[in-house]
């Protein structure tokens, strides 16, 4: 995504205040002032974003004094208005724009705005438990990226089959063998995002999978940790519909082929 385009489409709402030092009860955690940003992508979540944000605030932000950054991706259901109201209660920044950029570009915009040592990323559809952050955080001292591995996945059958098939194909074509490489629940170092983001672009429907594959092949230290997963209380996905699956599958295969060729060329040069 061009920097100029991002500047034109997005505006940043600054927080009213910042908190004290980050703390952790887990062994191996870090204690550093302004160490963590909680990054949540949001699209058409007007009915649920207040509940989701409140849960993350109470479980993660309050005990750690983390910053909050919201990527609002051109919602049409009043989500931006709800976020503006919530910002009066919960100090936050959010990147927003009138037009939808898509999940991958919205997440990339958010990651580029992070100014803390670590970022905790979580999809905001209410399918993750915020308290599972504390399962990931103790490992950040020894790893550059700690990824949730969803257990007891609660999702439609076609999504489950698509995910399993994609992971199998990705492992075969890239050589990266991780259980849940595209999980939208993870903690990573800011420098990892800065290094990997410029290379991402082959898998628009699997941003985090491509990010993780590239990170793994560049020697980034990765740890997977089991986390819980639940069904959505509101809304449904507007991307992985049955009607769009044939096109998505085709584009995913072509994207993996492109990524595989790039990795092979990089390996030969090395």
C-alpha positions as CSV (number, residue, x, y, z in Angstrom):
1,X,0.0,0.0,0.0
2,X,1.4,3.3,-0.9
3,X,2.2,5.6,2.0
4,X,0.6,8.6,0.3
5,X,-2.6,6.7,-0.1
6,X,-2.7,5.6,3.5
7,X,-2.2,9.2,4.6
8,X,-5.0,10.4,2.4
9,X,-7.5,7.8,3.5
10,X,-6.7,7.6,7.2
11,X,-6.8,9.9,10.1
12,X,-5.5,9.3,13.6
13,X,-7.5,10.0,16.8
14,X,-5.0,10.5,19.6
15,X,-5.5,9.2,23.2
16,X,-6.3,11.5,26.0
17,X,-3.8,9.9,28.3
18,X,-1.3,7.1,28.7
19,X,-0.8,4.7,31.6
20,X,2.0,3.6,33.9
21,X,4.5,0.7,33.4
22,X,3.4,-2.6,31.9
23,X,3.3,-5.5,34.3
24,X,2.9,-9.2,34.0
25,X,2.2,-12.0,36.6
26,X,3.6,-14.6,34.2
27,X,7.2,-15.8,34.4
28,X,9.4,-14.4,31.6
29,X,7.2,-11.3,31.1
30,X,8.6,-7.9,30.6
31,X,8.2,-4.7,32.7
32,X,8.7,-1.7,30.6
33,X,7.0,1.7,30.3
34,X,4.9,2.0,27.2
35,X,5.8,-1.5,26.1
36,X,2.5,-2.7,24.6
37,X,-0.2,-1.7,22.1
38,X,-3.5,-3.6,21.8
39,X,-4.4,-3.5,18.1
40,X,-8.0,-4.4,17.1
41,X,-9.2,-4.4,13.4
42,X,-12.9,-3.4,13.1
43,X,-15.4,-3.6,10.3
44,X,-19.2,-3.4,10.7
45,X,-19.1,-4.4,14.4
46,X,-21.5,-1.7,15.7
47,X,-23.6,-4.3,17.7
48,X,-20.6,-5.9,19.4
49,X,-17.6,-3.6,19.5
50,X,-18.5,-2.0,22.9
51,X,-18.7,-5.4,24.5
52,X,-15.5,-6.6,22.8
53,X,-13.6,-3.5,23.6
54,X,-14.7,-3.5,27.2
55,X,-13.6,-7.1,27.7
56,X,-10.1,-6.3,26.2
57,X,-9.9,-3.2,28.3
58,X,-10.7,-5.0,31.6
59,X,-8.6,-8.1,30.9
60,X,-5.5,-6.6,29.2
61,X,-5.4,-2.8,29.0
62,X,-6.2,-2.0,32.6
63,X,-3.8,-4.4,34.2
64,X,-1.0,-3.5,31.7
65,X,-1.7,0.2,31.0
66,X,-1.3,-0.7,27.3
67,X,-2.2,1.7,24.5
68,X,-5.2,0.9,22.4
69,X,-5.2,1.3,18.6
70,X,-8.3,0.5,16.5
71,X,-8.2,-0.1,12.7
72,X,-11.7,0.9,11.5
73,X,-12.0,-0.3,7.9
74,X,-14.8,1.8,6.2
75,X,-17.7,0.4,8.2
76,X,-21.2,1.2,7.0
77,X,-23.3,0.2,10.1
78,X,-22.4,3.1,12.4
79,X,-19.3,1.4,13.9
80,X,-17.3,4.6,13.6
81,X,-19.9,6.6,15.6
82,X,-19.9,3.9,18.3
83,X,-16.0,4.1,18.5
84,X,-16.1,7.9,18.8
85,X,-18.5,7.6,21.7
86,X,-16.3,4.8,23.3
87,X,-13.2,7.0,22.9
88,X,-14.7,9.3,25.5
89,X,-14.6,6.4,28.0
90,X,-11.6,4.5,26.8
91,X,-8.5,6.5,25.7
92,X,-7.6,5.2,22.3
93,X,-6.3,6.0,18.8
94,X,-8.0,4.7,15.7
95,X,-7.1,4.7,12.1
96,X,-10.2,5.1,9.9
97,X,-11.3,6.0,6.4
98,X,-14.4,6.5,4.4
99,X,-13.6,3.6,2.0
100,X,-13.0,0.0,2.8
101,X,-9.4,-1.1,2.2
102,X,-9.8,-4.7,3.2
103,X,-8.6,-6.7,6.1
104,X,-4.9,-7.0,5.0
105,X,-4.5,-3.3,4.2
106,X,-6.3,-2.2,7.3
107,X,-4.1,-4.4,9.6
108,X,-1.0,-3.2,7.8
109,X,-2.0,0.4,8.4
110,X,-2.5,-0.3,12.0
111,X,0.8,-2.1,12.5
112,X,2.6,0.8,10.8
113,X,1.2,3.1,13.5
114,X,2.4,1.1,16.5
115,X,5.1,3.0,18.5
116,X,5.6,0.5,21.4
117,X,8.0,-2.4,21.8
118,X,5.3,-5.0,21.4
119,X,1.9,-5.2,19.8
120,X,-0.9,-7.5,20.9
121,X,-3.1,-8.1,17.9
122,X,-6.6,-9.7,18.2
123,X,-9.5,-9.9,15.7
124,X,-12.5,-8.0,17.2
125,X,-15.3,-10.3,16.1
126,X,-15.6,-11.7,19.7
127,X,-14.3,-15.1,18.9
128,X,-11.3,-14.9,21.1
129,X,-11.1,-14.6,24.9
130,X,-9.0,-11.5,25.9
131,X,-7.7,-13.3,29.0
132,X,-5.8,-15.7,26.8
133,X,-3.4,-12.8,26.2
134,X,-1.8,-13.9,29.5
135,X,-1.1,-17.3,28.0
136,X,1.0,-15.6,25.3
137,X,2.7,-12.8,27.2
138,X,5.0,-14.9,29.4
139,X,6.9,-16.1,26.3
140,X,7.8,-12.7,24.8
141,X,11.1,-12.6,26.6
142,X,12.3,-15.6,24.6
143,X,10.4,-15.3,21.3
144,X,9.9,-12.6,18.7
145,X,6.3,-13.6,17.9
146,X,3.9,-15.7,20.0
147,X,0.9,-16.9,18.1
148,X,-2.3,-18.4,19.4
149,X,-3.2,-21.9,18.2
150,X,-7.0,-22.2,18.2
151,X,-8.3,-25.3,19.9
152,X,-12.0,-26.4,19.7
153,X,-12.5,-24.1,16.7
154,X,-16.1,-22.9,16.5
155,X,-16.8,-22.0,12.9
156,X,-18.9,-23.2,9.9
157,X,-17.8,-26.5,8.3
158,X,-16.8,-24.9,5.0
159,X,-14.5,-22.5,6.9
160,X,-12.9,-25.4,8.8
161,X,-12.3,-27.4,5.6
162,X,-10.9,-24.3,3.8
163,X,-8.6,-23.6,6.7
164,X,-7.3,-27.2,7.0
165,X,-6.8,-27.4,3.2
166,X,-4.9,-24.1,3.1
167,X,-2.6,-25.0,6.0
168,X,-1.8,-28.3,4.4
169,X,-1.0,-26.8,1.1
170,X,1.0,-23.9,2.7
171,X,3.1,-26.4,4.6
172,X,3.8,-28.4,1.4
173,X,4.6,-25.4,-0.8
174,X,6.6,-23.3,1.7
175,X,8.1,-25.8,4.1
176,X,6.8,-23.9,7.1
177,X,5.1,-26.3,9.5
178,X,3.0,-24.4,12.1
179,X,-0.4,-25.5,13.4
180,X,-2.2,-22.2,13.0
181,X,-0.1,-19.7,11.1
182,X,-3.0,-17.4,10.2
183,X,-4.4,-17.0,13.7
184,X,-5.6,-13.5,14.4
185,X,-4.5,-13.6,18.0
186,X,-0.8,-12.9,18.6
187,X,1.9,-10.8,20.3
188,X,4.9,-9.6,18.3
189,X,7.8,-7.3,18.5
190,X,7.5,-4.0,16.6
191,X,10.7,-4.6,14.7
192,X,9.3,-7.9,13.3
193,X,6.4,-6.0,11.8
194,X,8.8,-3.3,10.3
195,X,10.9,-6.0,8.7
196,X,8.2,-8.3,7.3
197,X,5.4,-5.8,6.3
198,X,7.2,-4.6,3.1
199,X,7.3,-8.1,1.8
200,X,3.6,-9.0,2.3
201,X,1.2,-9.0,-0.6
202,X,0.8,-12.5,-2.2
203,X,-2.0,-13.7,0.0
204,X,-4.7,-11.0,0.4
205,X,-7.1,-13.5,2.0
206,X,-4.5,-14.8,4.4
207,X,-2.5,-11.8,5.6
208,X,-1.2,-13.4,8.8
209,X,-0.3,-16.7,7.2
210,X,1.9,-15.0,4.7
211,X,3.3,-12.7,7.4
212,X,4.1,-15.8,9.5
213,X,5.7,-17.8,6.7
214,X,7.9,-14.9,5.8
215,X,8.9,-14.4,9.4
216,X,9.7,-18.1,9.9
217,X,11.9,-18.2,6.8
218,X,13.8,-15.1,8.0
219,X,14.7,-16.6,11.3
220,X,12.1,-14.9,13.5
221,X,11.7,-16.9,16.8
222,X,8.1,-18.1,16.9
223,X,6.1,-19.9,19.6
224,X,2.6,-21.3,19.3
225,X,0.4,-21.4,22.4
226,X,-3.1,-23.0,22.6
227,X,-6.0,-20.5,22.9
228,X,-9.7,-20.9,23.1
229,X,-12.1,-20.0,20.2
230,X,-15.8,-19.4,20.2
231,X,-18.6,-18.6,17.8
232,X,-19.6,-15.0,16.8
233,X,-22.4,-13.5,18.9
234,X,-23.3,-11.0,16.2
235,X,-23.0,-10.9,12.4
236,X,-21.4,-13.2,9.9
237,X,-18.3,-13.1,7.7
238,X,-18.8,-11.1,4.5
239,X,-15.7,-12.6,2.9
240,X,-15.7,-16.4,3.1
241,X,-19.2,-17.0,1.8
242,X,-20.0,-20.2,-0.1
243,X,-20.5,-18.2,-3.3
244,X,-17.0,-16.7,-3.2
245,X,-15.2,-19.8,-2.1
246,X,-14.2,-21.0,-5.7
247,X,-12.5,-17.7,-6.4
248,X,-10.9,-17.5,-3.0
249,X,-9.5,-21.0,-3.4
250,X,-8.0,-20.2,-6.8
251,X,-6.4,-17.0,-5.6
252,X,-5.0,-18.7,-2.5
253,X,-3.4,-21.4,-4.7
254,X,-1.9,-18.8,-7.0
255,X,-0.7,-16.7,-4.1
256,X,1.0,-19.7,-2.5
257,X,2.7,-20.5,-5.8
258,X,4.0,-16.9,-6.0
259,X,5.2,-17.0,-2.4
260,X,6.8,-20.4,-2.9
261,X,8.8,-19.1,-5.9
262,X,9.9,-16.0,-4.0
263,X,11.1,-18.1,-1.1
264,X,13.1,-20.4,-3.4
265,X,14.7,-17.5,-5.2
266,X,15.7,-16.0,-1.8
267,X,17.1,-19.3,-0.7
268,X,19.2,-19.7,-3.8
269,X,20.6,-16.1,-3.4
270,X,21.5,-16.9,0.2
